[in-house]
Amino acid sequence: MARGKWIRRYSDVEGHSLIELLVAMTAGLVVFGAAVQGVTHLRGGFALQRELATRQQDARISLAVMASELGAAGLGLQLIGQPLLTTAIEEVSFYANLSGLSTHLTRASAADDTVLHVRSGAGWRKGKRVFLCDDTRCLQGRLARNGRRGELTLLTRLEAGFPQGSLVLLVNHVRYYLRREGKGLSRLMRMVDGGASTLVDEVTAMRLSYFGPEGRPALDPAAISQVRIDLTLKGTKMPIRRVISVRM
């Protein structure tokens, strides 16, 4: 009699079958998996956004370098002629005194001379381009060896003489251009005196526009006072824009 009462009491307890427990566990795993997938997707999205923001910031810093060097194209080079050498949609090249090195003749130089007597030749490297200028003209040459304290030696002889006090400038040939890599991507390259390096990677489009003093498009390099660069990176639709003043 007691045993029957125990059986009746046990049967009155509400419980769950093994199948119901398995179904519940499966459903829970599905929900958990979806939650993990959602979190992973969000983390991936945040990582991509952070990476893109970093690349955009790096591109802006690189364009600041370009602006600084292009802005220096006309400084101290008035007698050289036209510092802007190439003004294309995807390329600009120019002369600029990037190092700031300049000196003056301490004695007059005659035609056919190869040695310039100067105030200081320290820091002037072999093979670099130099301009020797007086009040009316400039002649271009290259250094045959590293500069010395009071001397610069040229590869070729001077075509004409220059008076004492004439200016000697170290001038770099700078080139910025788009190099296509395939798959719709390109690189913005920086080349100084023949040595090239990548400035901005994963570029999808670049356009250089040139304007005169009144803001109108300019075709003549001598009339250009502003250069606008529009650079579009992979994963973005709006270009990064930078307007550069050229002090000719």
DRENDO-1510 file (C-alpha; in Angstrom, 1 decimal, always signed):
<recs>
REC; n; res; u; v; w
REC; 1; MET; +0.0; +0.0; +0.0 .
REC; 2; ALA; +2.8; +2.4; +0.8 .
REC; 3; ARG; +4.5; +1.5; -2.4 .
REC; 4; GLY; +1.5; +2.3; -4.5 .
REC; 5; LYS; +1.2; +5.7; -2.7 .
REC; 6; TRP; +4.8; +6.5; -3.5 .
REC; 7; ILE; +4.3; +5.6; -7.2 .
REC; 8; ARG; +1.2; +7.8; -7.4 .
REC; 9; ARG; +3.0; +10.7; -5.8 .
REC; 10; TYR; +6.0; +10.3; -8.2 .
REC; 11; SER; +3.7; +10.2; -11.2 .
REC; 12; ASP; +2.0; +13.4; -10.1 .
REC; 13; VAL; +5.3; +15.4; -10.4 .
REC; 14; GLU; +5.6; +17.4; -13.7 .
REC; 15; GLY; +8.8; +16.8; -15.6 .
REC; 16; HIS; +10.5; +16.9; -19.0 .
REC; 17; SER; +11.4; +14.0; -21.3 .
REC; 18; LEU; +14.9; +13.5; -22.6 .
REC; 19; ILE; +13.7; +14.5; -26.1 .
REC; 20; GLU; +12.4; +17.8; -24.8 .
REC; 21; LEU; +15.7; +18.5; -23.0 .
REC; 22; LEU; +17.7; +17.8; -26.2 .
REC; 23; VAL; +15.4; +20.1; -28.2 .
REC; 24; ALA; +15.8; +22.9; -25.6 .
REC; 25; MET; +19.6; +22.4; -25.6 .
REC; 26; THR; +19.7; +22.5; -29.4 .
REC; 27; ALA; +17.7; +25.7; -29.5 .
REC; 28; GLY; +19.9; +27.2; -26.9 .
REC; 29; LEU; +23.0; +26.3; -28.9 .
REC; 30; VAL; +21.5; +27.9; -32.0 .
REC; 31; VAL; +20.8; +31.1; -30.1 .
REC; 32; PHE; +24.2; +31.1; -28.6 .
REC; 33; GLY; +25.8; +30.5; -31.9 .
REC; 34; ALA; +23.9; +33.3; -33.5 .
REC; 35; ALA; +24.9; +35.6; -30.7 .
REC; 36; VAL; +28.6; +34.7; -31.1 .
REC; 37; GLN; +28.4; +35.2; -34.8 .
REC; 38; GLY; +26.8; +38.6; -34.4 .
REC; 39; VAL; +29.4; +39.7; -31.9 .
REC; 40; THR; +32.2; +38.4; -34.3 .
REC; 41; HIS; +30.6; +40.3; -37.2 .
REC; 42; LEU; +30.4; +43.5; -35.1 .
REC; 43; ARG; +34.0; +43.1; -34.0 .
REC; 44; GLY; +35.0; +42.5; -37.6 .
REC; 45; GLY; +33.1; +45.6; -38.7 .
REC; 46; PHE; +34.7; +47.7; -36.0 .
REC; 47; ALA; +38.1; +46.4; -36.9 .
REC; 48; LEU; +37.6; +47.3; -40.6 .
REC; 49; GLN; +36.3; +50.8; -39.6 .
REC; 50; ARG; +39.3; +51.3; -37.3 .
REC; 51; GLU; +41.7; +50.1; -40.1 .
REC; 52; LEU; +40.1; +52.4; -42.6 .
REC; 53; ALA; +40.2; +55.4; -40.2 .
REC; 54; THR; +43.9; +54.7; -39.7 .
REC; 55; ARG; +44.6; +54.5; -43.4 .
REC; 56; GLN; +42.7; +57.7; -44.0 .
REC; 57; GLN; +44.8; +59.4; -41.3 .
REC; 58; ASP; +48.0; +58.1; -42.8 .
REC; 59; ALA; +46.9; +59.3; -46.2 .
REC; 60; ARG; +46.2; +62.8; -44.8 .
REC; 61; ILE; +49.7; +62.9; -43.2 .
REC; 62; SER; +51.2; +61.8; -46.5 .
REC; 63; LEU; +49.3; +64.5; -48.4 .
REC; 64; ALA; +50.7; +67.0; -45.9 .
REC; 65; VAL; +54.2; +66.0; -46.8 .
REC; 66; MET; +53.3; +66.4; -50.5 .
REC; 67; ALA; +51.8; +69.8; -49.8 .
REC; 68; SER; +54.9; +70.9; -47.9 .
REC; 69; GLU; +57.3; +69.9; -50.7 .
REC; 70; LEU; +55.1; +71.1; -53.6 .
REC; 71; GLY; +54.6; +74.4; -51.7 .
REC; 72; ALA; +58.4; +74.8; -51.7 .
REC; 73; ALA; +58.7; +74.4; -55.4 .
REC; 74; GLY; +59.0; +78.2; -56.0 .
REC; 75; LEU; +60.9; +79.2; -53.0 .
REC; 76; GLY; +64.3; +80.7; -53.9 .
REC; 77; LEU; +64.1; +79.2; -57.4 .
REC; 78; GLN; +62.9; +82.2; -59.4 .
REC; 79; LEU; +65.9; +82.4; -61.6 .
REC; 80; ILE; +65.9; +78.7; -62.5 .
REC; 81; GLY; +63.0; +79.2; -64.8 .
REC; 82; GLN; +59.9; +76.9; -64.3 .
REC; 83; PRO; +60.1; +74.8; -61.1 .
REC; 84; LEU; +56.9; +72.9; -62.1 .
REC; 85; LEU; +58.1; +70.4; -64.7 .
REC; 86; THR; +55.1; +68.1; -65.2 .
REC; 87; THR; +51.5; +69.0; -64.5 .
REC; 88; ALA; +49.3; +66.0; -65.5 .
REC; 89; ILE; +46.1; +64.5; -64.0 .
REC; 90; GLU; +48.0; +61.7; -62.2 .
REC; 91; GLU; +51.5; +63.2; -62.0 .
REC; 92; VAL; +53.3; +66.3; -60.9 .
REC; 93; SER; +57.0; +66.9; -60.9 .
REC; 94; PHE; +59.0; +69.9; -59.9 .
REC; 95; TYR; +62.3; +71.3; -58.6 .
REC; 96; ALA; +62.5; +72.1; -54.9 .
REC; 97; ASN; +65.3; +72.8; -52.4 .
REC; 98; LEU; +64.1; +70.2; -49.9 .
REC; 99; SER; +67.2; +70.2; -47.7 .
REC; 100; GLY; +67.4; +74.0; -47.5 .
REC; 101; LEU; +71.1; +73.8; -48.4 .
REC; 102; SER; +72.5; +77.0; -50.0 .
REC; 103; THR; +75.7; +78.8; -50.0 .
REC; 104; HIS; +77.6; +81.6; -51.8 .
REC; 105; LEU; +80.8; +81.9; -53.8 .
REC; 106; THR; +83.7; +83.3; -51.7 .
REC; 107; ARG; +85.6; +84.1; -54.9 .
REC; 108; ALA; +84.7; +84.5; -58.5 .
REC; 109; SER; +84.5; +81.4; -60.8 .
REC; 110; ALA; +85.6; +81.5; -64.4 .
REC; 111; ALA; +84.4; +79.6; -67.4 .
REC; 112; ASP; +85.8; +76.1; -67.5 .
REC; 113; ASP; +86.2; +75.9; -63.7 .
REC; 114; THR; +85.0; +72.8; -62.0 .
REC; 115; VAL; +85.8; +73.8; -58.4 .
REC; 116; LEU; +83.5; +76.3; -56.7 .
REC; 117; HIS; +85.0; +78.1; -53.6 .
REC; 118; VAL; +82.1; +78.5; -51.2 .
REC; 119; ARG; +81.3; +79.5; -47.6 .
REC; 120; SER; +80.4; +75.9; -46.7 .
REC; 121; GLY; +80.1; +72.7; -48.7 .
REC; 122; ALA; +79.2; +70.5; -45.7 .
REC; 123; GLY; +76.3; +68.2; -46.2 .
REC; 124; TRP; +76.3; +68.5; -50.0 .
REC; 125; ARG; +76.3; +64.9; -51.4 .
REC; 126; LYS; +77.9; +63.5; -54.5 .
REC; 127; GLY; +75.7; +63.3; -57.5 .
REC; 128; LYS; +73.2; +66.0; -56.3 .
REC; 129; ARG; +71.9; +68.7; -58.7 .
REC; 130; VAL; +73.1; +72.2; -58.0 .
REC; 131; PHE; +72.3; +75.6; -59.5 .
REC; 132; LEU; +74.8; +78.5; -59.6 .
REC; 133; CYS; +73.0; +81.8; -60.0 .
REC; 134; ASP; +73.8; +85.5; -60.2 .
REC; 135; ASP; +71.3; +88.3; -60.5 .
REC; 136; THR; +70.3; +87.4; -64.1 .
REC; 137; ARG; +70.9; +83.7; -64.8 .
REC; 138; CYS; +71.5; +80.2; -63.5 .
REC; 139; LEU; +73.6; +77.3; -64.6 .
REC; 140; GLN; +72.9; +73.7; -63.6 .
REC; 141; GLY; +75.5; +71.1; -62.7 .
REC; 142; ARG; +76.1; +68.0; -60.6 .
REC; 143; LEU; +78.5; +67.3; -57.8 .
REC; 144; ALA; +81.4; +65.1; -58.6 .
REC; 145; ARG; +82.1; +64.3; -54.9 .
REC; 146; ASN; +80.8; +65.2; -51.5 .
REC; 147; GLY; +81.2; +68.8; -50.6 .
REC; 148; ARG; +84.1; +70.0; -48.4 .
REC; 149; ARG; +84.2; +72.8; -45.9 .
REC; 150; GLY; +85.0; +75.5; -48.5 .
REC; 151; GLU; +84.7; +73.7; -51.9 .
REC; 152; LEU; +82.1; +72.1; -54.2 .
REC; 153; THR; +83.4; +70.1; -57.2 .
REC; 154; LEU; +81.3; +69.8; -60.4 .
REC; 155; LEU; +81.2; +66.9; -62.8 .
REC; 156; THR; +81.5; +69.3; -65.8 .
REC; 157; ARG; +83.1; +72.6; -66.4 .
REC; 158; LEU; +81.2; +75.9; -66.1 .
REC; 159; GLU; +80.0; +77.4; -69.4 .
REC; 160; ALA; +80.4; +80.9; -68.0 .
REC; 161; GLY; +82.0; +82.8; -65.2 .
REC; 162; PHE; +80.1; +84.0; -62.0 .
REC; 163; PRO; +81.1; +86.8; -59.7 .
REC; 164; GLN; +81.9; +86.5; -56.0 .
REC; 165; GLY; +78.8; +86.3; -53.9 .
REC; 166; SER; +76.8; +84.3; -56.4 .
REC; 167; LEU; +74.2; +81.9; -55.0 .
REC; 168; VAL; +74.7; +78.2; -55.1 .
REC; 169; LEU; +71.6; +76.0; -54.4 .
REC; 170; LEU; +71.1; +72.3; -54.0 .
REC; 171; VAL; +67.9; +71.4; -55.9 .
REC; 172; ASN; +66.0; +68.2; -55.8 .
REC; 173; HIS; +63.9; +66.8; -58.6 .
REC; 174; VAL; +60.7; +65.6; -57.0 .
REC; 175; ARG; +58.0; +63.6; -58.6 .
REC; 176; TYR; +54.6; +62.4; -57.3 .
REC; 177; TYR; +52.7; +60.0; -59.5 .
REC; 178; LEU; +50.1; +57.2; -59.5 .
REC; 179; ARG; +51.4; +53.7; -60.1 .
REC; 180; ARG; +48.8; +51.1; -61.1 .
REC; 181; GLU; +49.0; +47.8; -59.4 .
REC; 182; GLY; +46.0; +45.9; -61.0 .
REC; 183; LYS; +42.6; +44.8; -59.6 .
REC; 184; GLY; +41.6; +48.5; -59.6 .
REC; 185; LEU; +44.2; +49.5; -57.1 .
REC; 186; SER; +47.1; +51.9; -57.4 .
REC; 187; ARG; +49.8; +53.5; -55.2 .
REC; 188; LEU; +50.7; +57.2; -54.8 .
REC; 189; MET; +54.5; +57.2; -55.3 .
REC; 190; ARG; +57.1; +59.8; -54.2 .
REC; 191; MET; +60.3; +60.0; -56.1 .
REC; 192; VAL; +63.2; +62.3; -55.1 .
REC; 193; ASP; +66.3; +62.4; -57.4 .
REC; 194; GLY; +65.4; +59.0; -58.9 .
REC; 195; GLY; +64.7; +57.1; -55.6 .
REC; 196; ALA; +61.0; +56.1; -55.4 .
REC; 197; SER; +58.9; +55.0; -52.4 .
REC; 198; THR; +55.2; +54.3; -51.7 .
REC; 199; LEU; +53.5; +57.3; -50.1 .
REC; 200; VAL; +49.9; +56.0; -50.0 .
REC; 201; ASP; +48.8; +52.4; -50.7 .
REC; 202; GLU; +45.4; +50.9; -51.9 .
REC; 203; VAL; +44.4; +54.0; -53.9 .
REC; 204; THR; +41.4; +53.6; -56.2 .
REC; 205; ALA; +41.5; +57.0; -57.9 .
REC; 206; MET; +43.6; +60.2; -57.9 .
REC; 207; ARG; +43.1; +63.5; -59.7 .
REC; 208; LEU; +45.3; +66.5; -59.8 .
REC; 209; SER; +43.8; +69.9; -60.8 .
REC; 210; TYR; +45.7; +73.1; -61.4 .
REC; 211; PHE; +44.4; +76.7; -60.9 .
REC; 212; GLY; +45.6; +80.2; -61.3 .
REC; 213; PRO; +45.5; +83.2; -58.9 .
REC; 214; GLU; +41.8; +83.8; -59.6 .
REC; 215; GLY; +40.8; +80.2; -59.0 .
REC; 216; ARG; +40.4; +79.4; -62.7 .
REC; 217; PRO; +41.8; +76.3; -64.3 .
REC; 218; ALA; +45.4; +76.8; -65.5 .
REC; 219; LEU; +47.2; +74.9; -68.2 .
REC; 220; ASP; +50.4; +77.0; -68.3 .
REC; 221; PRO; +52.8; +75.8; -65.5 .
REC; 222; ALA; +54.0; +79.4; -65.0 .
REC; 223; ALA; +50.4; +80.5; -64.2 .
REC; 224; ILE; +49.7; +77.8; -61.6 .
REC; 225; SER; +49.3; +79.1; -58.0 .
REC; 226; GLN; +47.2; +76.2; -56.6 .
REC; 227; VAL; +47.2; +72.4; -57.0 .
REC; 228; ARG; +44.2; +70.4; -55.8 .
REC; 229; ILE; +44.6; +66.7; -55.2 .
REC; 230; ASP; +41.6; +64.4; -54.8 .
REC; 231; LEU; +42.6; +60.9; -53.5 .
REC; 232; THR; +40.2; +58.0; -53.0 .
REC; 233; LEU; +41.1; +55.0; -51.0 .
REC; 234; LYS; +39.9; +51.5; -51.1 .
REC; 235; GLY; +36.7; +51.1; -49.1 .
REC; 236; THR; +35.7; +54.7; -49.4 .
REC; 237; LYS; +33.5; +56.7; -51.8 .
REC; 238; MET; +34.4; +60.3; -50.9 .
REC; 239; PRO; +37.9; +61.4; -51.8 .
REC; 240; ILE; +40.4; +63.0; -49.4 .
REC; 241; ARG; +40.9; +66.6; -50.8 .
REC; 242; ARG; +43.9; +68.8; -50.3 .
REC; 243; VAL; +44.5; +72.2; -51.8 .
REC; 244; ILE; +48.2; +73.2; -52.1 .
REC; 245; SER; +49.4; +76.7; -52.6 .
REC; 246; VAL; +52.4; +77.0; -54.9 .
REC; 247; ARG; +54.5; +80.1; -54.3 .
REC; 248; MET; +56.0; +80.8; -57.7 .
</recs>
